[in-house]
Amino acid sequence: MQKFLENVPHTTKSRPYSFHTTVQAEAMEQLLYVHWHPEIEIIYVESGAMELHIENNSYPLRQGEFVMIPAARIHYGKSLDGSACTFRAFLFSPNYLLNVQSFPYLKKYISPFLSSGKGTTIYVSRGCEDYFGFEGLVTELFSLETVPPESCELKLHGVLLLLWQKLYNTFLVREEEAYDKKALKSQLSGALDYIHAHYEETLTLEFLAGFCNVSREHFCRSFKSYTGLSPIKYINRYRIMQSCLLLKGSDEKIANIAINSGFNNISYYNREFVAWMGISPTKYRRESISEEM
């Protein structure tokens, strides 16, 4: 990988960013040579089209579309459909955007784009959500290339932050939520499987938390985040659903069904049943029998 490190400096201590414009009037197979650099880069196609390759992925970029490339990712560009192409590039040091050392809470915004992070590439095409909002910000960013730095440096930083926030809200929040959901499912799978197999038994929060190797408090927070219900509500709901099957499929006394579903108190069972089903167990059984006749 080291042999592809670009030797051209893109930043200085006073200005940790740079603009570049490439105009290729005639179609060429290679528009951008294979390279990488420690800066984050935004490549925006102003006219024509190109195919941008980043690591093992490729992105077709047409007029008005752009890609944000994480730091230290090998990339190159090729002609798309034999088209001529004009594209703009903005490169900047991650520290230019956010000072993570001084404000650690900002780390989540920048870490996906660092060389040590997940390397999240963001591809903004015309078909993406709120494309015109993105286009307005990115064209405003590149319009500052010809403005004297002392006249627009605060605006440049502000526009980049607005663009970054919009990209984060649209693309990265969903990615993190999906990742968190997957992690929670893995963490809670043992407890959920045990609930489904042993719902008729006495279940304590401490016992279930043990399946996840976490504290009771952590278990309750994670469980509600994943299922939308507290563990107790989830268990009671599952028990009620199982009791509905027994009410419809057997002549067992309701008191026995309550016990076999994990409720030791018939009054508590009746209250929970009404809370979840909207009617009493007796009425539910009667209506279920009527529907089958």
NUKOLKOL-334478 format. One record per residue (C-alpha): x, y, z. Coordinates in nm, 4 decimals. Layout:
<tikols>
{xx = X	yy = Y	zz = Z}
...
</tikols>
This chain:
<tikols>
{xx = 0.0000	yy = 0.0000	zz = 0.0000}
{xx = 0.2855	yy = 0.2377	zz = 0.0801}
{xx = 0.3895	yy = 0.2573	zz = -0.2859}
{xx = 0.0571	yy = 0.4262	zz = -0.3722}
{xx = 0.0978	yy = 0.7042	zz = -0.1129}
{xx = 0.0607	yy = 1.0359	zz = -0.2925}
{xx = 0.3649	yy = 1.2584	zz = -0.2495}
{xx = 0.1797	yy = 1.5816	zz = -0.3280}
{xx = 0.1130	yy = 1.7813	zz = -0.0072}
{xx = -0.2490	yy = 1.8885	zz = 0.0290}
{xx = -0.2424	yy = 2.0739	zz = 0.3589}
{xx = -0.0288	yy = 2.3173	zz = 0.5563}
{xx = -0.0324	yy = 2.4082	zz = 0.9249}
{xx = -0.2058	yy = 2.7369	zz = 0.8497}
{xx = -0.4542	yy = 2.5908	zz = 0.5991}
{xx = -0.5246	yy = 2.2199	zz = 0.6529}
{xx = -0.7230	yy = 2.1879	zz = 0.3292}
{xx = -0.6898	yy = 2.2337	zz = -0.0472}
{xx = -0.9036	yy = 2.2563	zz = -0.3621}
{xx = -0.8270	yy = 2.0948	zz = -0.6975}
{xx = -1.0020	yy = 2.1066	zz = -1.0350}
{xx = -0.9417	yy = 1.8576	zz = -1.3154}
{xx = -1.0686	yy = 1.9278	zz = -1.6673}
{xx = -1.0502	yy = 1.6431	zz = -1.9152}
{xx = -1.1956	yy = 1.7740	zz = -2.2403}
{xx = -1.1436	yy = 1.4471	zz = -2.4259}
{xx = -1.2402	yy = 1.1042	zz = -2.3034}
{xx = -0.9532	yy = 0.9183	zz = -2.1390}
{xx = -0.9412	yy = 0.5728	zz = -1.9890}
{xx = -0.7587	yy = 0.6932	zz = -1.6760}
{xx = -0.8852	yy = 1.0178	zz = -1.5202}
{xx = -0.7269	yy = 0.9799	zz = -1.1780}
{xx = -0.4204	yy = 0.7698	zz = -1.1019}
{xx = -0.4098	yy = 0.5061	zz = -0.8271}
{xx = -0.3154	yy = 0.6686	zz = -0.4975}
{xx = -0.4082	yy = 0.7346	zz = -0.1346}
{xx = -0.3436	yy = 1.0139	zz = 0.1153}
{xx = -0.4052	yy = 1.0772	zz = 0.4868}
{xx = -0.6684	yy = 1.3456	zz = 0.4147}
{xx = -1.0430	yy = 1.2990	zz = 0.3728}
{xx = -1.1539	yy = 1.3890	zz = 0.0203}
{xx = -1.4746	yy = 1.5018	zz = -0.1500}
{xx = -1.4838	yy = 1.4432	zz = -0.5274}
{xx = -1.7635	yy = 1.6234	zz = -0.7128}
{xx = -1.8378	yy = 1.5831	zz = -1.0848}
{xx = -1.9136	yy = 1.9234	zz = -1.2340}
{xx = -1.9760	yy = 1.7981	zz = -1.5882}
{xx = -1.9522	yy = 1.4723	zz = -1.7782}
{xx = -1.9095	yy = 1.1446	zz = -1.5922}
{xx = -1.6481	yy = 0.9193	zz = -1.4348}
{xx = -1.6237	yy = 0.5872	zz = -1.2558}
{xx = -1.4513	yy = 0.6222	zz = -0.9215}
{xx = -1.2909	yy = 0.3120	zz = -0.7707}
{xx = -1.2331	yy = 0.3082	zz = -0.3930}
{xx = -1.0663	yy = -0.0043	zz = -0.2592}
{xx = -1.2877	yy = -0.2886	zz = -0.3890}
{xx = -1.5934	yy = -0.0776	zz = -0.4755}
{xx = -1.6793	yy = 0.1377	zz = -0.7757}
{xx = -1.9132	yy = 0.4392	zz = -0.7959}
{xx = -2.0539	yy = 0.5846	zz = -1.1205}
{xx = -2.0458	yy = 0.9629	zz = -1.0839}
{xx = -2.2400	yy = 1.1871	zz = -1.3193}
{xx = -2.2882	yy = 1.5609	zz = -1.3232}
{xx = -2.3879	yy = 1.6902	zz = -0.9797}
{xx = -2.2983	yy = 1.3718	zz = -0.7899}
{xx = -2.0192	yy = 1.3311	zz = -0.5367}
{xx = -1.8391	yy = 1.0906	zz = -0.3082}
{xx = -1.6742	yy = 1.1426	zz = 0.0282}
{xx = -1.3661	yy = 0.9236	zz = 0.0592}
{xx = -1.2289	yy = 0.8289	zz = 0.4036}
{xx = -0.8659	yy = 0.8881	zz = 0.4916}
{xx = -0.6038	yy = 0.6413	zz = 0.3659}
{xx = -0.8235	yy = 0.4633	zz = 0.1102}
{xx = -0.6705	yy = 0.3671	zz = -0.2238}
{xx = -0.8719	yy = 0.5159	zz = -0.5092}
{xx = -0.8572	yy = 0.6013	zz = -0.8789}
{xx = -1.0888	yy = 0.7268	zz = -1.1516}
{xx = -1.1717	yy = 0.6024	zz = -1.5006}
{xx = -1.3803	yy = 0.7327	zz = -1.7863}
{xx = -1.7466	yy = 0.6341	zz = -1.7769}
{xx = -1.9124	yy = 0.5595	zz = -2.1109}
{xx = -1.6293	yy = 0.7384	zz = -2.2918}
{xx = -1.7383	yy = 1.0730	zz = -2.1486}
{xx = -1.5221	yy = 1.3806	zz = -2.1044}
{xx = -1.5221	yy = 1.4962	zz = -1.7434}
{xx = -1.4611	yy = 1.7953	zz = -1.5199}
{xx = -1.4402	yy = 1.7159	zz = -1.1521}
{xx = -1.3540	yy = 1.9070	zz = -0.8373}
{xx = -1.1789	yy = 1.7805	zz = -0.5274}
{xx = -1.1642	yy = 1.9151	zz = -0.1738}
{xx = -0.9133	yy = 1.7532	zz = 0.0619}
{xx = -0.8839	yy = 1.8308	zz = 0.4307}
{xx = -0.7269	yy = 1.7052	zz = 0.7480}
{xx = -0.9727	yy = 1.5386	zz = 0.9897}
{xx = -0.8505	yy = 1.7800	zz = 1.2585}
{xx = -0.9672	yy = 2.0733	zz = 1.0477}
{xx = -1.3268	yy = 1.9688	zz = 1.0834}
{xx = -1.3471	yy = 1.8721	zz = 1.4504}
{xx = -1.1083	yy = 1.8934	zz = 1.7430}
{xx = -1.1655	yy = 1.5505	zz = 1.8938}
{xx = -0.8838	yy = 1.5920	zz = 2.1475}
{xx = -1.0515	yy = 1.8941	zz = 2.3074}
{xx = -1.4089	yy = 1.7686	zz = 2.2623}
{xx = -1.4187	yy = 1.3855	zz = 2.2824}
{xx = -1.7962	yy = 1.3730	zz = 2.2291}
{xx = -1.7344	yy = 1.4739	zz = 1.8649}
{xx = -1.5404	yy = 1.1549	zz = 1.7959}
{xx = -1.8442	yy = 0.9650	zz = 1.6676}
{xx = -1.8803	yy = 1.2131	zz = 1.3819}
{xx = -1.5253	yy = 1.1851	zz = 1.2518}
{xx = -1.4179	yy = 0.8293	zz = 1.3408}
{xx = -1.5939	yy = 0.6570	zz = 1.0445}
{xx = -1.3675	yy = 0.8511	zz = 0.8078}
{xx = -1.0336	yy = 0.7978	zz = 0.9780}
{xx = -0.7726	yy = 0.5487	zz = 0.8595}
{xx = -0.8299	yy = 0.3526	zz = 1.1818}
{xx = -1.2096	yy = 0.3589	zz = 1.1447}
{xx = -1.4573	yy = 0.1582	zz = 0.9373}
{xx = -1.3709	yy = 0.3500	zz = 0.6223}
{xx = -1.7240	yy = 0.4543	zz = 0.5382}
{xx = -1.7542	yy = 0.5876	zz = 0.1835}
{xx = -2.0557	yy = 0.8111	zz = 0.1255}
{xx = -2.1960	yy = 0.8152	zz = -0.2276}
{xx = -2.4435	yy = 1.0942	zz = -0.3040}
{xx = -2.6261	yy = 1.0280	zz = -0.6313}
{xx = -2.9227	yy = 1.2075	zz = -0.7799}
{xx = -3.1511	yy = 0.9365	zz = -0.6488}
{xx = -3.0573	yy = 0.9752	zz = -0.2826}
{xx = -3.2773	yy = 1.1322	zz = -0.0183}
{xx = -3.2792	yy = 1.5162	zz = -0.0342}
{xx = -3.0289	yy = 1.5218	zz = -0.3201}
{xx = -3.0861	yy = 1.8922	zz = -0.3916}
{xx = -3.0059	yy = 1.9805	zz = -0.0320}
{xx = -2.6711	yy = 1.8046	zz = -0.0676}
{xx = -2.6066	yy = 1.9600	zz = -0.4083}
{xx = -2.6672	yy = 2.3099	zz = -0.2728}
{xx = -2.4133	yy = 2.2628	zz = 0.0060}
{xx = -2.1438	yy = 2.0961	zz = -0.2034}
{xx = -2.1656	yy = 2.3567	zz = -0.4823}
{xx = -2.1450	yy = 2.6315	zz = -0.2208}
{xx = -1.8356	yy = 2.4618	zz = -0.0794}
{xx = -1.6594	yy = 2.4548	zz = -0.4167}
{xx = -1.7685	yy = 2.8102	zz = -0.5003}
{xx = -1.5284	yy = 2.9248	zz = -0.2261}
{xx = -1.2241	yy = 2.7916	zz = -0.4144}
{xx = -1.1732	yy = 3.1238	zz = -0.5937}
{xx = -1.2476	yy = 3.3468	zz = -0.2939}
{xx = -0.9446	yy = 3.4811	zz = -0.1022}
{xx = -0.9035	yy = 3.2597	zz = 0.2078}
{xx = -0.9059	yy = 3.5515	zz = 0.4525}
{xx = -1.2515	yy = 3.6448	zz = 0.3205}
{xx = -1.4172	yy = 3.3052	zz = 0.3536}
{xx = -1.2348	yy = 3.0744	zz = 0.5950}
{xx = -1.5075	yy = 3.0841	zz = 0.8600}
{xx = -1.7744	yy = 3.0340	zz = 0.5938}
{xx = -1.5774	yy = 2.7442	zz = 0.4436}
{xx = -1.5565	yy = 2.5746	zz = 0.7821}
{xx = -1.9249	yy = 2.6408	zz = 0.8458}
{xx = -2.0413	yy = 2.5038	zz = 0.5090}
{xx = -1.8287	yy = 2.1915	zz = 0.5592}
{xx = -1.9804	yy = 2.1373	zz = 0.9031}
{xx = -2.3342	yy = 2.1778	zz = 0.7639}
{xx = -2.2580	yy = 1.9302	zz = 0.4864}
{xx = -2.1013	yy = 1.6894	zz = 0.7362}
{xx = -2.4019	yy = 1.7047	zz = 0.9688}
{xx = -2.6380	yy = 1.6363	zz = 0.6801}
{xx = -2.4287	yy = 1.3421	zz = 0.5598}
{xx = -2.4128	yy = 1.2046	zz = 0.9137}
{xx = -2.7877	yy = 1.2374	zz = 0.9711}
{xx = -2.8780	yy = 1.0831	zz = 0.6353}
{xx = -2.6249	yy = 0.8020	zz = 0.6036}
{xx = -2.4258	yy = 0.7314	zz = 0.9186}
{xx = -2.6997	yy = 0.7403	zz = 1.1835}
{xx = -2.8846	yy = 0.4628	zz = 1.0009}
{xx = -2.5668	yy = 0.2624	zz = 0.9633}
{xx = -2.4899	yy = 0.2964	zz = 1.3345}
{xx = -2.8479	yy = 0.2084	zz = 1.4286}
{xx = -2.8317	yy = -0.1050	zz = 1.2134}
{xx = -2.4969	yy = -0.1973	zz = 1.3666}
{xx = -2.6256	yy = -0.1333	zz = 1.7205}
{xx = -2.9388	yy = -0.3372	zz = 1.6523}
{xx = -2.7312	yy = -0.6293	zz = 1.5287}
{xx = -2.5017	yy = -0.6059	zz = 1.8309}
{xx = -2.7988	yy = -0.5935	zz = 2.0695}
{xx = -2.9583	yy = -0.8960	zz = 1.9027}
{xx = -2.6379	yy = -1.0915	zz = 1.9495}
{xx = -2.6105	yy = -0.9817	zz = 2.3111}
{xx = -2.9721	yy = -1.0578	zz = 2.4012}
{xx = -3.0288	yy = -1.3735	zz = 2.1967}
{xx = -2.9590	yy = -1.6074	zz = 2.4882}
{xx = -3.2047	yy = -1.4330	zz = 2.7195}
{xx = -3.4742	yy = -1.4115	zz = 2.4502}
{xx = -3.4387	yy = -1.7791	zz = 2.3624}
{xx = -3.4677	yy = -1.8709	zz = 2.7304}
{xx = -3.7812	yy = -1.6562	zz = 2.7731}
{xx = -3.9475	yy = -1.8216	zz = 2.4734}
{xx = -3.8622	yy = -2.1722	zz = 2.5970}
{xx = -3.9335	yy = -2.1200	zz = 2.9690}
{xx = -4.1994	yy = -1.8470	zz = 2.9818}
{xx = -4.4152	yy = -2.0567	zz = 3.2147}
{xx = -4.1410	yy = -2.0605	zz = 3.4791}
{xx = -4.0410	yy = -1.7923	zz = 3.7284}
{xx = -3.8074	yy = -1.5502	zz = 3.5472}
{xx = -3.6056	yy = -1.2862	zz = 3.7287}
{xx = -3.4181	yy = -0.9931	zz = 3.5791}
{xx = -3.0993	yy = -1.0973	zz = 3.7556}
{xx = -3.1217	yy = -1.4464	zz = 3.6070}
{xx = -3.1825	yy = -1.3186	zz = 3.2522}
{xx = -2.9073	yy = -1.0590	zz = 3.2803}
{xx = -2.6722	yy = -1.3444	zz = 3.3594}
{xx = -2.7274	yy = -1.4834	zz = 3.0104}
{xx = -2.5844	yy = -1.1607	zz = 2.8716}
{xx = -2.3050	yy = -1.1252	zz = 3.1286}
{xx = -2.4214	yy = -0.7728	zz = 3.2163}
{xx = -2.5743	yy = -0.6018	zz = 3.5167}
{xx = -2.9476	yy = -0.5969	zz = 3.5701}
{xx = -2.9601	yy = -0.2236	zz = 3.4900}
{xx = -2.7629	yy = -0.2639	zz = 3.1676}
{xx = -2.9778	yy = -0.5592	zz = 3.0654}
{xx = -3.3010	yy = -0.3632	zz = 3.1158}
{xx = -3.1733	yy = -0.0680	zz = 2.9089}
{xx = -3.0463	yy = -0.2892	zz = 2.6267}
{xx = -3.3601	yy = -0.5039	zz = 2.6243}
{xx = -3.5927	yy = -0.2060	zz = 2.5906}
{xx = -3.3716	yy = -0.0501	zz = 2.3223}
{xx = -3.3934	yy = -0.3692	zz = 2.1160}
{xx = -3.7554	yy = -0.4795	zz = 2.1728}
{xx = -3.9254	yy = -0.1508	zz = 2.2573}
{xx = -4.0547	yy = -0.3062	zz = 2.5810}
{xx = -3.9147	yy = -0.3540	zz = 2.9280}
{xx = -3.8237	yy = -0.7179	zz = 3.0074}
{xx = -4.1265	yy = -0.7561	zz = 3.2368}
{xx = -4.3694	yy = -0.6203	zz = 2.9764}
{xx = -4.2134	yy = -0.8362	zz = 2.7059}
{xx = -4.2439	yy = -1.1498	zz = 2.9211}
{xx = -4.6028	yy = -1.0727	zz = 3.0172}
{xx = -4.6963	yy = -1.0038	zz = 2.6557}
{xx = -4.5368	yy = -1.3308	zz = 2.5427}
{xx = -4.7175	yy = -1.5205	zz = 2.8185}
{xx = -5.0494	yy = -1.3651	zz = 2.7201}
{xx = -4.9943	yy = -1.4600	zz = 2.3541}
{xx = -4.9217	yy = -1.8190	zz = 2.4560}
{xx = -5.2303	yy = -1.8276	zz = 2.6789}
{xx = -5.4412	yy = -1.7182	zz = 2.3812}
{xx = -5.3398	yy = -2.0379	zz = 2.2018}
{xx = -5.4501	yy = -2.2425	zz = 2.5025}
{xx = -5.7791	yy = -2.0541	zz = 2.5345}
{xx = -5.8615	yy = -2.1225	zz = 2.1700}
{xx = -5.7269	yy = -2.4759	zz = 2.1500}
{xx = -5.8318	yy = -2.6380	zz = 2.4764}
{xx = -6.1110	yy = -2.6658	zz = 2.7348}
{xx = -5.8681	yy = -2.6109	zz = 3.0218}
{xx = -5.9908	yy = -2.3909	zz = 3.3050}
{xx = -5.8761	yy = -2.0299	zz = 3.2740}
{xx = -5.7105	yy = -2.0462	zz = 3.6166}
{xx = -5.5001	yy = -2.3421	zz = 3.5015}
{xx = -5.4148	yy = -2.1694	zz = 3.1738}
{xx = -5.2951	yy = -1.8682	zz = 3.3715}
{xx = -5.0652	yy = -2.0881	zz = 3.5802}
{xx = -4.9411	yy = -2.2832	zz = 3.2763}
{xx = -4.8597	yy = -1.9528	zz = 3.1063}
{xx = -4.6439	yy = -1.8315	zz = 3.3925}
{xx = -4.8947	yy = -1.6320	zz = 3.6006}
{xx = -4.9265	yy = -1.7360	zz = 3.9638}
{xx = -5.2083	yy = -1.4913	zz = 4.0315}
{xx = -5.5363	yy = -1.5177	zz = 3.8378}
{xx = -5.6301	yy = -1.1562	zz = 3.9096}
{xx = -5.2964	yy = -1.0351	zz = 3.7750}
{xx = -5.3424	yy = -1.2549	zz = 3.4687}
{xx = -5.6880	yy = -1.1096	zz = 3.4026}
{xx = -5.5566	yy = -0.7517	zz = 3.4313}
{xx = -5.2646	yy = -0.8193	zz = 3.1972}
{xx = -5.4881	yy = -0.9985	zz = 2.9493}
{xx = -5.7288	yy = -0.7056	zz = 2.9290}
{xx = -5.4370	yy = -0.4626	zz = 2.9039}
{xx = -5.2886	yy = -0.6462	zz = 2.6037}
{xx = -5.5984	yy = -0.7905	zz = 2.4327}
{xx = -5.8655	yy = -0.5345	zz = 2.5211}
{xx = -6.1102	yy = -0.7998	zz = 2.6454}
{xx = -6.1214	yy = -1.0574	zz = 2.9263}
{xx = -5.9927	yy = -1.4147	zz = 2.8820}
{xx = -6.3503	yy = -1.5460	zz = 2.9119}
{xx = -6.4783	yy = -1.3167	zz = 2.6364}
{xx = -6.1774	yy = -1.3950	zz = 2.4183}
{xx = -6.2464	yy = -1.7686	zz = 2.4455}
{xx = -6.6172	yy = -1.7184	zz = 2.3770}
{xx = -6.5531	yy = -1.5052	zz = 2.0681}
{xx = -6.2891	yy = -1.7463	zz = 1.9409}
{xx = -6.5359	yy = -2.0363	zz = 1.9655}
{xx = -6.8028	yy = -1.8289	zz = 1.7851}
{xx = -6.5680	yy = -1.7538	zz = 1.4983}
{xx = -6.4957	yy = -2.1224	zz = 1.4460}
{xx = -6.8624	yy = -2.2228	zz = 1.4379}
</tikols>
